[in-house]
Amino acid sequence: MRKPKFGEDDALGALAALAQAQRLRAFRALVVAGPEGQTPGVLAEELGISPSALSFHLKELVHAGLARSEPDGRRLIYRANFAQMDALLAYLTRHCCQGASCEVTPAGRSACAPAV
């Protein structure tokens, strides 16, 4: 069975999960960690937050589909869900510049070029 297309409800869930500073930092740390992921203990130390607070934030990221966890012996490894992150970015930019290719200028503004 095929997974439904990433839609508005998925985007809202992901953006809501990221709309909290510690959760956003945790997600960014998982992205930096790459496919190898990271243990909660190392993440908590790196981010300077308590393990119990981090546990709550990781649970929210997993619920939003932005992270995954899997056991590795007696510990858990958390990884960013890059497919979900890519789907969110694609959703947000799907109709960017009305179908024209977009480039970001040095000033950080979008410069839309006509589609070729």
DSSP file (Angstrom, degrees, kcal/mol; ACC not computed):
  #  RESIDUE AA STRUCTURE BP1 BP2  ACC     N-H-->O    O-->H-N    N-H-->O    O-->H-N    TCO  KAPPA ALPHA  PHI   PSI    X-CA   Y-CA   Z-CA
    1    1 A M              0   0    0      0, 0.0     2,-0.3     0, 0.0     0, 0.0   0.000 360.0 360.0 360.0 135.0    0.0    0.0    0.0
    2    2 A R        -     0   0    0      1,-0.1     3,-0.1     3,-0.0     0, 0.0  -0.585 360.0-116.0 -85.2 139.8    1.3    3.4   -1.0
    3    3 A K        -     0   0    0     -2,-0.3     3,-0.1     1,-0.1    -1,-0.1  -0.518  38.8-106.2 -71.7 137.1    1.8    6.2    1.6
    4    4 A P        -     0   0    0      0, 0.0    -1,-0.1     0, 0.0     3,-0.1  -0.238  45.8 -86.3 -61.0 154.5   -0.4    9.2    0.9
    5    5 A K        -     0   0    0      1,-0.1     2,-0.3    -3,-0.1    -3,-0.0  -0.268  50.2 -94.8 -60.1 144.8    1.2   12.3   -0.5
    6    6 A F        +     0   0    0     -3,-0.1     2,-0.2     4,-0.1    -1,-0.1  -0.470  62.8 170.5 -62.1 123.3    2.7   14.7    2.0
    7    7 A G     >  -     0   0    0     -2,-0.3     4,-2.5    -3,-0.1     5,-0.2  -0.519  47.3 -70.0-128.7-166.9    0.0   17.3    2.5
    8    8 A E  H  > S+     0   0    0      1,-0.2     4,-2.8     2,-0.2     5,-0.2   0.882 125.5  51.7 -58.4 -44.1   -1.1   20.2    4.6
    9    9 A D  H  > S+     0   0    0      1,-0.2     4,-2.2     2,-0.2    -1,-0.2   0.894 110.8  49.3 -62.7 -38.8   -1.8   18.2    7.7
   10   10 A D  H  > S+     0   0    0      2,-0.2     4,-2.4     1,-0.2    -2,-0.2   0.926 112.1  48.4 -63.9 -44.5    1.7   16.7    7.5
   11   11 A A  H  X S+     0   0    0     -4,-2.5     4,-2.9     1,-0.2     5,-0.3   0.917 111.0  50.3 -62.6 -44.0    3.3   20.1    7.0
   12   12 A L  H  X S+     0   0    0     -4,-2.8     4,-2.5     1,-0.2    -1,-0.2   0.912 111.1  48.9 -61.8 -42.4    1.3   21.6   10.0
   13   13 A G  H  X S+     0   0    0     -4,-2.2     4,-1.9    -5,-0.2    -1,-0.2   0.916 114.2  45.3 -63.1 -43.6    2.4   18.7   12.2
   14   14 A A  H  X S+     0   0    0     -4,-2.4     4,-1.7     2,-0.2    -2,-0.2   0.926 115.0  46.6 -67.2 -44.4    6.1   19.1   11.3
   15   15 A L  H  X S+     0   0    0     -4,-2.9     4,-0.7     1,-0.2    -2,-0.2   0.885 111.1  52.3 -66.9 -37.2    6.1   22.9   11.6
   16   16 A A  H >< S+     0   0    0     -4,-2.5     3,-0.7    -5,-0.3    -1,-0.2   0.901 108.8  51.1 -63.6 -39.6    4.3   22.7   14.9
   17   17 A A  H 3< S+     0   0    0     -4,-1.9     3,-0.2     1,-0.2    -1,-0.2   0.858 112.8  45.6 -65.2 -34.3    6.9   20.3   16.2
   18   18 A L  H 3< S+     0   0    0     -4,-1.7     2,-0.8     1,-0.2    -1,-0.2   0.538  87.9  91.2 -86.0  -6.3    9.7   22.6   15.1
   19   19 A A  S << S+     0   0    0     -4,-0.7     2,-0.3    -3,-0.7    -1,-0.2  -0.116  72.8  78.5 -84.9  40.2    8.1   25.7   16.5
   20   20 A Q  S  > S-     0   0    0     -2,-0.8     4,-2.8    -3,-0.2     5,-0.2  -0.969  79.6-132.1-147.7 130.3    9.9   25.3   19.9
   21   21 A A  H  > S+     0   0    0     -2,-0.3     4,-2.5     1,-0.2     5,-0.2   0.880 103.7  43.9 -56.6 -49.2   13.5   26.3   20.4
   22   22 A Q  H  > S+     0   0    0      1,-0.2     4,-2.3     2,-0.2    -1,-0.2   0.875 115.3  49.7 -67.5 -35.4   14.8   23.2   22.1
   23   23 A R  H  > S+     0   0    0      2,-0.2     4,-2.6     1,-0.2    -2,-0.2   0.910 110.9  49.4 -68.6 -41.2   13.0   20.9   19.7
   24   24 A L  H  X S+     0   0    0     -4,-2.8     4,-2.6     2,-0.2    -2,-0.2   0.918 111.8  49.1 -62.9 -42.8   14.4   22.8   16.7
   25   25 A R  H  X S+     0   0    0     -4,-2.5     4,-2.2    -5,-0.2    -2,-0.2   0.904 111.1  50.1 -62.2 -41.1   17.9   22.6   18.2
   26   26 A A  H  X S+     0   0    0     -4,-2.3     4,-2.0     2,-0.2    -2,-0.2   0.915 111.4  48.1 -64.4 -43.0   17.4   18.8   18.8
   27   27 A F  H  X S+     0   0    0     -4,-2.6     4,-2.3     1,-0.2    -2,-0.2   0.927 111.5  49.9 -64.0 -44.1   16.2   18.3   15.2
   28   28 A R  H  X S+     0   0    0     -4,-2.6     4,-2.4     1,-0.2    -1,-0.2   0.886 109.0  52.7 -62.5 -37.6   19.2   20.3   13.8
   29   29 A A  H  X S+     0   0    0     -4,-2.2     4,-2.1     2,-0.2    -1,-0.2   0.883 109.0  49.6 -64.6 -37.9   21.6   18.2   16.0
   30   30 A L  H  X S+     0   0    0     -4,-2.0     4,-1.0     2,-0.2    50,-0.5   0.883 109.6  51.2 -67.8 -37.5   20.1   15.0   14.5
   31   31 A V  H >< S+     0   0    0     -4,-2.3     3,-0.6     1,-0.2    -2,-0.2   0.926 111.0  48.1 -63.4 -44.1   20.5   16.4   11.0
   32   32 A V  H 3< S+     0   0    0     -4,-2.4    -2,-0.2     1,-0.2    -1,-0.2   0.879 105.6  59.0 -63.2 -38.1   24.1   17.2   11.8
   33   33 A A  H >< S-     0   0    0     -4,-2.1     3,-0.7    -5,-0.2    -1,-0.2   0.759  96.5-162.7 -64.4 -24.1   24.6   13.7   13.2
   34   34 A G  G X<  -     0   0    0     -4,-1.0     3,-1.4    -3,-0.6    46,-0.4  -0.265  49.3 -26.1  74.6-161.5   23.6   12.3    9.8
   35   35 A P  G 3  S+     0   0    0      0, 0.0    -1,-0.2     0, 0.0    -2,-0.1   0.718 130.2  67.1 -63.6 -21.8   22.5    8.7    9.2
   36   36 A E  G <  S-     0   0    0     -3,-0.7    -2,-0.2     1,-0.1    -3,-0.1   0.799  90.4-164.3 -69.4 -26.9   24.5    7.4   12.2
   37   37 A G    <   -     0   0    0     -3,-1.4     2,-0.3    -7,-0.2    42,-0.2  -0.205  10.7 -98.0  74.1-167.8   22.2    9.3   14.6
   38   38 A Q  B     -A   78   0A   0     40,-2.3    40,-3.0    -4,-0.0    -8,-0.0  -0.992  20.2-112.5-152.9 152.6   22.8   10.1   18.2
   39   39 A T     >  -     0   0    0     -2,-0.3     4,-2.3    38,-0.2     5,-0.2  -0.572  31.4-118.6 -83.8 153.7   22.0    8.8   21.6
   40   40 A P  H  > S+     0   0    0      0, 0.0     4,-3.0     0, 0.0     5,-0.2   0.870 112.7  57.0 -59.1 -36.7   19.8   10.9   23.9
   41   41 A G  H  > S+     0   0    0      2,-0.2     4,-2.0     1,-0.2     5,-0.2   0.925 109.5  43.1 -61.8 -45.4   22.6   11.2   26.5
   42   42 A V  H  > S+     0   0    0      2,-0.2     4,-2.8     1,-0.2    -1,-0.2   0.913 115.0  50.5 -67.1 -42.3   25.0   12.7   24.0
   43   43 A L  H  X S+     0   0    0     -4,-2.3     4,-2.7     2,-0.2     5,-0.2   0.929 109.3  50.7 -60.5 -45.7   22.2   15.0   22.6
   44   44 A A  H  X>S+     0   0    0     -4,-3.0     5,-1.7     1,-0.2     4,-1.3   0.912 113.8  44.7 -60.1 -43.3   21.2   16.2   26.1
   45   45 A E  H  <5S+     0   0    0     -4,-2.0    -1,-0.2    -5,-0.2    -2,-0.2   0.928 114.1  49.2 -66.6 -44.6   24.8   17.0   26.9
   46   46 A E  H  <5S+     0   0    0     -4,-2.8    -2,-0.2     1,-0.2    -1,-0.2   0.879 118.4  39.4 -61.4 -39.4   25.4   18.7   23.5
   47   47 A L  H  <5S-     0   0    0     -4,-2.7    -1,-0.2    -5,-0.2    -2,-0.2   0.589 105.2-126.7 -89.5 -11.7   22.3   20.8   23.8
   48   48 A G  T  <5 +     0   0    0     -4,-1.3     2,-0.3     1,-0.3    -3,-0.2   0.867  66.1 123.5  68.5  37.0   22.6   21.6   27.5
   49   49 A I      < -     0   0    0     -5,-1.7    -1,-0.3    -6,-0.2    -2,-0.1  -0.890  68.1 -91.7-125.8 160.3   19.2   20.3   28.5
   50   50 A S     >  -     0   0    0     -2,-0.3     4,-2.6     1,-0.1     5,-0.2  -0.342  32.1-120.9 -68.7 149.0   18.0   17.7   30.9
   51   51 A P  H  > S+     0   0    0      0, 0.0     4,-2.4     0, 0.0     5,-0.1   0.859 113.4  53.2 -57.2 -36.3   17.5   14.2   29.7
   52   52 A S  H  > S+     0   0    0      2,-0.2     4,-1.7     1,-0.2     5,-0.1   0.902 110.1  46.6 -69.4 -38.5   13.8   14.2   30.7
   53   53 A A  H  > S+     0   0    0      2,-0.2     4,-2.0     1,-0.2    -1,-0.2   0.919 113.1  49.9 -66.0 -42.5   13.2   17.5   28.8
   54   54 A L  H  X S+     0   0    0     -4,-2.6     4,-3.1     1,-0.2     5,-0.3   0.904 106.1  56.2 -62.5 -40.8   15.0   16.1   25.8
   55   55 A S  H  X S+     0   0    0     -4,-2.4     4,-2.1     1,-0.2    -1,-0.2   0.910 107.4  49.0 -56.7 -44.3   13.0   12.9   25.9
   56   56 A F  H  X S+     0   0    0     -4,-1.7     4,-1.7     2,-0.2    -1,-0.2   0.925 113.4  46.5 -60.6 -45.8    9.8   14.9   25.7
   57   57 A H  H  X S+     0   0    0     -4,-2.0     4,-2.0     1,-0.2    -2,-0.2   0.886 111.2  50.7 -67.7 -39.7   11.1   16.9   22.7
   58   58 A L  H  X S+     0   0    0     -4,-3.1     4,-2.5     1,-0.2    -1,-0.2   0.890 107.2  54.9 -64.3 -38.3   12.4   13.8   20.9
   59   59 A K  H  X S+     0   0    0     -4,-2.1     4,-2.5    -5,-0.3    -1,-0.2   0.901 108.1  49.3 -60.5 -40.3    9.0   12.1   21.4
   60   60 A E  H  X S+     0   0    0     -4,-1.7     4,-1.9     2,-0.2    -1,-0.2   0.889 110.4  49.8 -66.9 -39.4    7.3   15.1   19.7
   61   61 A L  H  <>S+     0   0    0     -4,-2.0     5,-2.1     2,-0.2     6,-1.0   0.899 112.2  47.7 -65.8 -39.9    9.8   15.0   16.8
   62   62 A V  H ><5S+     0   0    0     -4,-2.5     3,-1.4     4,-0.2    -2,-0.2   0.923 109.9  52.7 -65.2 -44.1    9.1   11.2   16.3
   63   63 A H  H 3<5S+     0   0    0     -4,-2.5    -1,-0.2     1,-0.3    -2,-0.2   0.864 109.0  50.1 -59.9 -36.5    5.3   11.8   16.5
   64   64 A A  T 3<5S-     0   0    0     -4,-1.9    -1,-0.3    -5,-0.1    -2,-0.2   0.515 116.4-116.7 -79.9  -4.8    5.6   14.5   13.8
   65   65 A G  T < 5S+     0   0    0     -3,-1.4    19,-0.2    -4,-0.3    -3,-0.2   0.542  86.5 114.1  82.9   6.3    7.6   12.0   11.6
   66   66 A L  S   <S+     0   0    0     -5,-2.1    15,-3.0    -6,-0.2     2,-0.3   0.631  78.3  27.6 -85.8 -14.1   10.8   14.2   11.7
   67   67 A A  E     -B   80   0A   0     -6,-1.0     2,-0.3    13,-0.3    13,-0.2  -0.952  63.7-156.9-142.6 160.8   12.8   11.7   13.7
   68   68 A R  E     -B   79   0A   0     11,-2.6    11,-2.6    -2,-0.3     2,-0.4  -0.959   6.2-155.1-134.8 153.8   13.0    8.0   14.3
   69   69 A S  E     +B   78   0A   0     -2,-0.3     9,-0.2     9,-0.2     7,-0.0  -0.962  11.7 176.5-128.3 150.7   14.4    5.9   17.1
   70   70 A E  E     -B   77   0A   0      7,-1.9     7,-2.4    -2,-0.4     2,-0.1  -0.989  33.3-105.9-149.6 145.7   15.7    2.4   17.2
   71   71 A P  E     -B   76   0A   0      0, 0.0     2,-0.3     0, 0.0     5,-0.2  -0.421  25.6-174.1 -70.4 144.2   17.2    0.2   19.9
   72   72 A D  E >   -B   75   0A   0      3,-3.4     3,-1.4    -2,-0.1     2,-0.5  -0.782  66.3 -60.2-136.8  89.0   20.9   -0.5   19.7
   73   73 A G  T 3  S-     0   0    0     -2,-0.3    -1,-0.1     1,-0.2     0, 0.0  -0.603 120.2 -14.8  69.2-122.5   21.6   -2.9   22.5
   74   74 A R  T 3  S+     0   0    0     -2,-0.5     2,-0.3    -3,-0.1    -1,-0.2   0.354 129.3  65.9 -95.2   5.9   20.7   -1.2   25.7
   75   75 A R  E <  S- B   0  72A   0     -3,-1.4    -3,-3.4    -5,-0.0     2,-0.4  -0.813  75.6-121.5-124.7 165.3   20.4    2.3   24.3
   76   76 A L  E     - B   0  71A   0     -2,-0.3     2,-0.5    -5,-0.2    -2,-0.1  -0.829  16.0-153.7-103.8 145.1   18.3    4.1   21.8
   77   77 A I  E     - B   0  70A   0     -7,-2.4    -7,-1.9    -2,-0.4     2,-0.4  -0.982   9.0-156.7-116.1 127.9   19.6    5.8   18.7
   78   78 A Y  E     -AB  38  69A   0    -40,-3.0   -40,-2.3    -2,-0.5     2,-0.3  -0.867  12.5-177.2-104.6 139.1   17.7    8.8   17.3
   79   79 A R  E     - B   0  68A   0    -11,-2.6   -11,-2.6    -2,-0.4     2,-0.2  -0.978  30.3-110.5-133.4 145.9   18.0    9.8   13.7
   80   80 A A  E     - B   0  67A   0    -50,-0.5     2,-1.2   -46,-0.4   -13,-0.3  -0.501  29.3-126.5 -67.8 144.0   16.5   12.6   11.6
   81   81 A N     >  -     0   0    0    -15,-3.0     4,-2.2     1,-0.2     3,-0.4  -0.777  29.6-176.9 -92.9  91.4   14.0   11.4    9.1
   82   82 A F  H  > S+     0   0    0     -2,-1.2     4,-2.8     1,-0.2     5,-0.2   0.815  78.0  58.3 -64.1 -31.9   15.5   13.0    6.0
   83   83 A A  H  > S+     0   0    0      2,-0.2     4,-2.1     1,-0.2    -1,-0.2   0.910 108.9  45.2 -63.9 -40.7   12.7   11.8    3.7
   84   84 A Q  H  > S+     0   0    0     -3,-0.4     4,-2.3   -19,-0.2    -2,-0.2   0.891 112.7  51.0 -69.7 -39.1   10.2   13.6    5.9
   85   85 A M  H  X S+     0   0    0     -4,-2.2     4,-2.4     2,-0.2    -2,-0.2   0.933 111.9  47.1 -62.1 -45.3   12.4   16.7    6.0
   86   86 A D  H  X S+     0   0    0     -4,-2.8     4,-2.6     1,-0.2    -2,-0.2   0.881 110.3  52.9 -63.4 -38.3   12.7   16.7    2.3
   87   87 A A  H  X S+     0   0    0     -4,-2.1     4,-2.5     2,-0.2    -1,-0.2   0.894 109.0  49.6 -64.8 -39.3    9.0   16.2    1.9
   88   88 A L  H  X S+     0   0    0     -4,-2.3     4,-2.5     2,-0.2    -2,-0.2   0.940 112.4  46.8 -64.3 -46.9    8.3   19.3    4.1
   89   89 A L  H  X S+     0   0    0     -4,-2.4     4,-1.6     1,-0.2    -2,-0.2   0.907 112.9  49.6 -62.1 -41.3   10.8   21.4    2.1
   90   90 A A  H  X S+     0   0    0     -4,-2.6     4,-0.8     1,-0.2    -1,-0.2   0.909 110.6  50.4 -63.8 -41.4    9.2   20.2   -1.2
   91   91 A Y  H >< S+     0   0    0     -4,-2.5     3,-0.6     1,-0.2     4,-0.3   0.920 111.1  48.7 -61.1 -43.9    5.7   21.0    0.1
   92   92 A L  H 3< S+     0   0    0     -4,-2.5    -1,-0.2     1,-0.2    -2,-0.2   0.785 121.6  34.3 -68.7 -27.3    6.8   24.5    1.1
   93   93 A T  H >< S+     0   0    0     -4,-1.6     3,-1.8    -5,-0.2    -1,-0.2   0.319  82.8 111.1-110.3   7.9    8.4   25.2   -2.2
   94   94 A R  T << S+     0   0    0     -4,-0.8    -1,-0.1    -3,-0.6    -2,-0.1   0.855  92.9  25.3 -53.3 -41.9    6.1   23.3   -4.5
   95   95 A H  T >  S+     0   0    0     -4,-0.3     3,-1.5    -3,-0.2    -1,-0.3  -0.010  87.4 154.7-114.8  29.1    4.7   26.4   -6.2
   96   96 A C  G X  S-     0   0    0     -3,-1.8     3,-1.5     1,-0.3     4,-0.2  -0.309  73.1  -1.2 -60.0 135.7    7.6   28.7   -5.6
   97   97 A C  G >  S-     0   0    0      1,-0.3     3,-2.1     2,-0.2    -1,-0.3   0.789 122.4 -74.1  53.9  32.8    7.8   31.6   -8.0
   98   98 A Q  G <  S-     0   0    0     -3,-1.5    -1,-0.3     1,-0.3    -2,-0.2   0.833  98.4 -44.6  51.6  40.0    4.8   30.3   -9.9
   99   99 A G  G <  S+     0   0    0     -3,-1.5    -1,-0.3     1,-0.3    -2,-0.2   0.313 109.9 123.0  92.4  -8.3    6.7   27.5  -11.5
  100  100 A A  S <  S-     0   0    0     -3,-2.1    -1,-0.3    -4,-0.2     2,-0.2  -0.461  73.4 -96.2 -80.1 158.3    9.8   29.5  -12.4
  101  101 A S  E     -C  113   0B   0     12,-0.7    12,-2.9    -2,-0.1     2,-0.4  -0.543  42.2-146.2 -74.3 143.1   13.2   28.5  -11.1
  102  102 A C  E     -C  112   0B   0     10,-0.2     2,-0.4    -2,-0.2    10,-0.2  -0.887  15.6-173.6-114.7 140.4   14.2   30.4   -8.0
  103  103 A E  E     -C  111   0B   0      8,-1.7     8,-3.8    -2,-0.4     2,-0.5  -0.977  23.3-128.3-128.4 144.9   17.6   31.5   -7.0
  104  104 A V  E     -C  110   0B   0     -2,-0.4     6,-0.2     6,-0.2    -2,-0.0  -0.829  24.6-142.4 -94.5 126.9   18.6   33.2   -3.7
  105  105 A T    >   -     0   0    0      4,-3.0     3,-2.6    -2,-0.5    -1,-0.0  -0.344  31.0 -99.4 -80.4 165.9   20.5   36.4   -4.1
  106  106 A P  T 3  S+     0   0    0      0, 0.0    -1,-0.1     0, 0.0    -2,-0.0   0.798 125.0  61.0 -56.6 -27.5   23.4   37.3   -1.8
  107  107 A A  T 3  S-     0   0    0      2,-0.1     3,-0.1     1,-0.1    -3,-0.0   0.499 120.4-111.0 -78.1  -1.9   20.9   39.6    0.0
  108  108 A G  S <  S+     0   0    0     -3,-2.6     2,-0.3     1,-0.3    -1,-0.1   0.586  75.8 130.7  85.5  10.3   18.9   36.5    0.8
  109  109 A R        -     0   0    0      1,-0.0    -4,-3.0     2,-0.0     2,-0.4  -0.711  62.9-110.9 -97.8 149.8   16.0   37.5   -1.4
  110  110 A S  E     -C  104   0B   0     -2,-0.3     2,-0.6    -6,-0.2    -6,-0.2  -0.644  26.0-162.2 -78.7 128.9   14.4   35.1   -3.9
  111  111 A A  E     -C  103   0B   0     -8,-3.8    -8,-1.7    -2,-0.4     2,-0.4  -0.939  11.4-151.1-112.5 108.3   15.1   36.1   -7.5
  112  112 A C  E     -C  102   0B   0     -2,-0.6   -10,-0.2   -10,-0.2   -11,-0.1  -0.661   9.3-164.1 -85.6 129.1   12.6   34.3   -9.8
  113  113 A A  E     -C  101   0B   0    -12,-2.9   -12,-0.7    -2,-0.4     3,-0.1  -0.867  32.0 -97.3-108.3 144.0   13.8   33.5  -13.3
  114  114 A P        -     0   0    0      0, 0.0     2,-0.1     0, 0.0   -15,-0.1  -0.296  46.6-101.4 -58.9 142.4   11.4   32.6  -16.0
  115  115 A A              0   0    0      1,-0.1   -15,-0.1   -15,-0.1    -3,-0.0  -0.423 360.0 360.0 -65.5 138.7   11.1   28.8  -16.6
  116  116 A V              0   0    0     -2,-0.1    -1,-0.1    -3,-0.1   -16,-0.1   0.424 360.0 360.0 -95.6 360.0   13.1   27.7  -19.6
